[in-house]
Amino acid sequence: MRIILFMLFISILNLPVLSQKRQTKSPSQKQTQPKINQPQTQAEQIKELEKQIAKVFKDNKKNAPKACEKNAWKGTINLVERFTGEGTFAGMSSVAYSDLSFTGAVPTLNRDIDSTNFDFTDDKGTGTVKAHSEWTIAGKKCECNCAATDKAQLYEVLFHPGDTTYTIYSMAPPCKTMAADCITGEVGESFCGAVVDVDVIEQPVGKTNHDVLSGTLTKVSDMGQGKVTRTITWNLKKTCSPWKDSYSEKRINSLDVKVKDLVSKFIKRVNEELCIQLRVAQGLRTKAEQDELYALGRTKPGKIVTNAKGGQSNHNSGLAIDVYIVKCDATIDLNKRIPQEVVDIAKQEGFEWGGDWKKFKDYPHFEMK
């Protein structure tokens, strides 16, 4: 996605050059060239490219999983970058600090952007940047300081093929000041070595899930005339919009009053803390329905799914539920085992898990004794 946008914007930047090339063609060249329907003015070319960019965003939105579109991120990204000069730049040093904070930030390239104005700035983040540089020239000490607090931008949280690594692209507000040049004395704009791009490149995904990204990375680069030590610390957590599912609500409402609120709390906590959406596929069952399930794999074709006859299951008294993970396309994943962190939340709310049973393991099953 970043590559497509980059190429399109490069095309816009090169428009004046393209226009000049057309003007220098000889009449003979124009006669031999086939007629192509294309914009002739720079304004028309820009408009055409804007249409192409709008199509990219439209296709991106069209292909995005509906149940996952509103996922956002909150947390912090911090950078400390130090430069120590050597050789010709001996005596020169600088340090820059960038502190980014996000609340409900939807990465720019993952959200529906208004294609009429291409607003890339509404990422719900605040960034603070401070920079200090100092150096000595001919025995004279020079220094520069700047600070800024403005919009911080979370451009992308990208999981690479195989979902084993990820990259975070973010940007701090520019830190610039008007200062007098140490040598000439002329006043001009200075960035004091402040860093704007704060990117975490291809870091390993955690063992549990993709919803908490954190770590510290230090890299030392030899610049030939000095060394740059760059340390980034990040801690981002995915947040989800409230999970509402009429199918689940209907089954929750069928449960015994003693567990109804606890089940709702369990489902809500899993969504808020893990960004995992659960569907309650089974709640209260009649004894006749239980006997039908018991017959599967015994007197009826199918796989054995329960060892409990009618009246022997906590489903029959409205004290048990079966849950499945909801995929991004809003369907349930029948084959995915409930993650341990989901089980842990259920147990904290007082539920027993069927996956702990010794004789017959029932992984989607949770019940209250």
C-alpha positions in Angstrom: 0.0 0.0 0.0 2.8 2.4 1.0 4.6 1.6 -2.3 1.5 2.4 -4.4 0.9 5.7 -2.7 4.6 6.6 -3.0 4.7 5.9 -6.7 1.5 7.9 -7.3 2.8 10.9 -5.4 6.1 10.7 -7.2 4.1 10.9 -10.4 2.5 14.1 -9.2 5.9 15.6 -8.3 7.2 14.8 -11.8 4.3 16.4 -13.6 6.1 19.6 -14.7 8.8 17.5 -16.2 6.3 15.4 -18.1 4.6 18.6 -19.4 7.9 20.0 -20.7 8.7 16.8 -22.5 5.4 17.0 -24.4 6.1 20.6 -25.4 9.6 19.7 -26.9 8.2 17.1 -29.3 8.7 18.0 -33.0 5.7 18.2 -35.4 6.9 15.0 -37.1 6.9 13.1 -33.8 3.4 14.3 -33.1 2.1 13.0 -36.4 3.7 9.6 -36.0 2.5 9.2 -32.4 -0.9 7.4 -32.0 -3.6 9.5 -30.4 -4.0 8.7 -26.7 -6.8 10.0 -24.6 -5.0 11.5 -21.7 -5.2 14.8 -19.7 -3.2 17.6 -21.4 -2.9 20.1 -18.6 -1.1 19.7 -15.3 -4.3 20.3 -13.4 -6.1 17.5 -15.3 -3.2 15.1 -14.7 -3.3 15.8 -11.0 -7.1 15.3 -11.0 -6.6 11.9 -12.8 -3.9 10.8 -10.3 -6.2 11.8 -7.4 -8.9 9.5 -8.9 -6.3 6.7 -8.9 -5.4 7.3 -5.3 -9.1 7.4 -4.3 -9.5 4.0 -6.1 -6.7 2.5 -4.1 -8.3 3.6 -0.8 -11.7 2.4 -2.0 -10.3 -1.0 -2.9 -8.5 -1.2 0.4 -11.7 -0.5 2.3 -13.7 -3.0 0.1 -11.3 -5.8 0.8 -10.9 -5.1 4.5 -12.6 -7.6 6.9 -15.8 -5.9 8.1 -15.6 -7.1 11.7 -12.0 -5.8 12.1 -12.2 -2.4 10.4 -12.6 -0.4 13.6 -9.7 -1.9 15.5 -7.6 0.9 17.0 -4.4 1.3 19.0 -3.5 3.0 22.3 -0.1 3.4 24.0 3.2 5.1 23.6 6.3 5.1 21.4 9.5 6.8 22.7 12.8 7.5 21.0 16.1 8.7 22.3 18.8 9.4 19.6 22.3 10.5 20.5 25.1 11.6 18.2 28.8 11.7 19.1 31.1 13.2 16.6 34.6 11.9 15.6 37.4 13.1 13.4 36.4 16.3 11.7 33.2 16.4 13.9 35.0 15.7 17.2 33.5 17.9 19.9 30.1 17.8 18.3 27.2 16.0 20.0 23.4 16.0 20.0 20.5 14.3 21.7 16.9 14.2 20.6 13.9 12.9 22.5 10.5 12.0 20.9 7.6 10.9 23.0 4.4 9.8 21.1 1.1 9.0 22.8 -1.9 7.4 21.1 -5.5 6.9 22.2 -7.8 5.1 19.8 -5.5 5.7 16.9 -6.5 3.9 13.7 -3.5 3.6 11.4 -3.8 5.9 8.4 -3.4 3.3 5.8 -5.9 0.9 7.5 -8.8 3.3 7.7 -11.3 4.9 5.4 -9.8 8.2 4.4 -11.9 11.0 2.9 -10.6 10.8 -0.7 -11.7 14.4 -1.4 -9.1 16.0 0.9 -6.7 13.1 1.8 -6.6 13.9 5.5 -3.7 11.9 6.9 -3.5 13.7 10.3 -6.4 12.5 12.3 -4.6 9.7 14.2 -5.7 10.8 17.7 -2.1 11.1 18.9 0.0 13.7 20.7 3.7 14.0 20.3 6.3 15.8 22.3 9.8 16.4 20.8 12.8 17.9 22.4 16.3 18.3 20.8 19.6 19.7 22.0 22.8 20.0 19.8 26.1 21.4 20.7 29.5 21.5 19.0 32.8 23.3 19.1 34.3 25.1 16.1 37.7 26.8 16.4 37.4 26.8 20.1 33.9 28.4 20.0 31.0 26.5 21.6 27.8 26.5 19.7 24.4 25.0 20.7 20.8 24.8 19.5 17.6 23.9 21.3 14.1 23.3 20.2 10.8 21.8 21.4 7.4 21.1 20.0 4.1 19.5 21.0 1.7 18.7 18.2 -0.2 16.0 16.4 1.6 12.6 16.4 0.7 10.2 13.6 0.4 6.4 13.5 0.6 5.6 9.8 0.7 1.8 9.9 0.8 -1.3 12.1 1.8 -3.9 9.5 2.0 -7.7 10.1 4.3 -9.4 7.6 3.5 -12.6 5.7 3.4 -15.5 8.1 2.5 -13.2 11.0 5.9 -13.7 12.6 7.1 -10.1 12.4 5.6 -6.7 12.4 6.5 -3.1 11.6 5.2 0.2 13.1 5.4 3.4 11.1 4.9 6.6 13.1 5.8 10.2 13.0 6.5 12.8 15.6 5.7 16.5 15.1 8.6 18.5 13.6 10.9 20.2 16.2 12.2 23.4 14.7 13.3 26.8 15.9 14.6 30.1 14.6 18.2 30.5 15.8 21.4 32.4 14.9 24.1 30.5 13.0 27.1 30.0 15.3 29.5 31.0 12.5 27.8 33.6 10.4 25.4 35.0 13.0 22.5 34.8 10.5 19.1 33.9 11.9 17.4 31.0 10.2 15.3 27.9 10.8 17.0 24.9 12.5 15.9 21.4 13.3 18.7 20.8 15.9 19.0 17.2 14.9 15.4 16.3 16.0 14.0 13.1 14.6 10.6 13.0 13.0 10.3 9.4 11.8 10.0 6.9 14.7 9.8 3.5 13.0 10.0 0.0 14.5 11.1 -2.4 11.7 10.3 -6.1 11.5 10.1 -7.1 15.2 9.0 -10.6 16.3 5.4 -11.1 17.2 4.7 -12.1 20.8 3.8 -15.6 21.7 0.3 -14.9 22.9 -1.5 -12.7 20.3 -1.0 -9.8 18.0 -2.9 -7.3 20.2 0.0 -6.2 22.5 3.1 -5.0 20.8 6.0 -3.9 23.1 9.7 -3.9 23.3 13.0 -1.9 23.3 15.4 -1.7 20.5 18.9 -0.1 20.5 20.9 0.3 17.4 24.4 1.9 17.0 25.3 3.2 13.5 28.8 4.3 12.4 28.3 7.5 10.3 32.0 7.7 9.4 32.5 11.0 11.3 30.7 9.8 14.4 28.2 7.4 15.9 24.5 7.5 16.3 22.9 5.5 19.1 19.1 5.1 18.6 16.9 3.6 21.3 13.2 3.1 20.7 10.7 1.8 23.4 7.2 1.0 22.3 4.1 -0.3 24.0 0.9 -0.4 21.9 -2.3 -2.3 22.7 -5.1 -3.0 20.3 -8.5 -1.7 21.3 -11.8 -2.8 19.8 -15.2 -1.2 19.4 -17.9 -2.6 21.7 -19.0 -6.1 20.7 -22.7 -6.5 20.1 -24.1 -9.7 18.7 -27.9 -10.4 18.7 -27.3 -14.1 18.3 -25.3 -14.2 21.5 -27.7 -11.9 23.4 -30.6 -14.2 22.6 -28.8 -17.2 24.1 -27.5 -15.3 27.1 -31.1 -14.2 27.9 -32.1 -17.8 28.0 -29.7 -18.6 30.8 -30.3 -18.9 34.5 -30.4 -15.5 36.2 -27.4 -16.5 38.4 -25.1 -16.7 35.4 -26.6 -14.3 32.9 -24.7 -11.2 34.0 -21.4 -13.2 34.5 -21.6 -14.5 30.9 -22.1 -10.9 29.6 -19.2 -9.7 31.7 -17.0 -12.6 30.4 -17.7 -11.8 26.8 -17.1 -8.1 27.3 -13.8 -8.6 29.1 -12.5 -10.8 26.4 -13.3 -8.2 23.8 -11.9 -5.3 25.7 -8.8 -7.0 27.1 -7.9 -9.3 24.3 -9.7 -7.9 21.3 -11.2 -11.3 20.7 -14.9 -11.5 19.8 -16.9 -14.5 21.1 -20.2 -15.8 20.0 -22.4 -17.8 22.4 -23.5 -20.6 20.1 -25.3 -22.6 22.8 -27.1 -21.7 26.0 -30.2 -23.3 27.5 -31.1 -26.7 26.0 -34.2 -28.7 26.6 -33.8 -32.4 27.7 -35.1 -33.5 24.3 -32.4 -31.4 22.5 -29.8 -32.9 24.8 -30.9 -36.4 23.9 -30.7 -35.5 20.2 -27.1 -34.5 20.7 -26.3 -37.6 22.8 -27.6 -39.8 19.9 -25.0 -38.4 17.5 -22.3 -41.0 16.9 -24.3 -43.5 18.8 -27.7 -44.2 17.3 -27.5 -41.5 14.7 -24.8 -40.7 12.1 -22.2 -38.2 13.2 -19.4 -37.5 15.7 -19.9 -37.9 19.4 -20.2 -34.4 20.9 -21.4 -35.0 24.4 -21.4 -37.7 27.1 -24.4 -36.2 28.9 -28.0 -37.4 28.3 -31.0 -35.2 28.7 -31.1 -33.9 32.3 -27.4 -34.6 32.9 -26.0 -31.4 31.3 -25.8 -28.0 32.9 -27.1 -26.7 29.6 -30.5 -28.1 30.6 -30.6 -25.8 33.6 -29.2 -22.7 31.8 -25.9 -22.8 33.7 -23.6 -23.5 30.7 -22.6 -22.0 27.4 -20.6 -23.0 24.3 -18.6 -20.2 22.7 -16.6 -19.8 19.5 -14.3 -17.1 18.2 -15.8 -14.8 15.6 -13.6 -14.3 12.5 -13.2 -10.9 10.7 -15.9 -11.9 8.2 -18.4 -12.3 11.1 -18.5 -16.1 10.8 -17.4 -18.4 13.7 -14.2 -20.5 13.6 -15.3 -24.0 14.5 -11.8 -25.4 14.4 -9.9 -22.8 16.5 -9.4 -23.9 20.1 -10.2 -21.3 22.7 -6.9 -19.5 23.7 -5.6 -19.9 27.2 -6.0 -16.2 28.0 -9.7 -16.5 27.2 -10.0 -19.5 29.5 -8.2 -17.5 32.3 -10.7 -14.7 32.1 -13.6 -17.2 32.3 -12.1 -18.8 35.4 -11.7 -15.4 37.0 -15.4 -15.0 36.6 -16.1 -18.3 38.3 -16.6 -20.6 35.3 -15.4 -24.2 34.8 -13.8 -25.0 31.4 -14.7 -28.2 29.6 -11.2 -28.4 28.2 -10.0 -29.3 31.7 -12.2 -32.4 31.9 -10.3 -35.7 31.8 -12.9 -38.1 30.3 -14.4 -36.0 27.6 -12.8 -32.6 26.7 -15.3 -30.1 25.5 -13.2 -27.0 24.5 -16.0 -24.5 23.6 -17.8 -25.3 26.9 -18.0 -23.2 30.1 -20.3 -23.8 33.0 -21.2 -22.7 36.5 -21.7 -25.3 39.1 
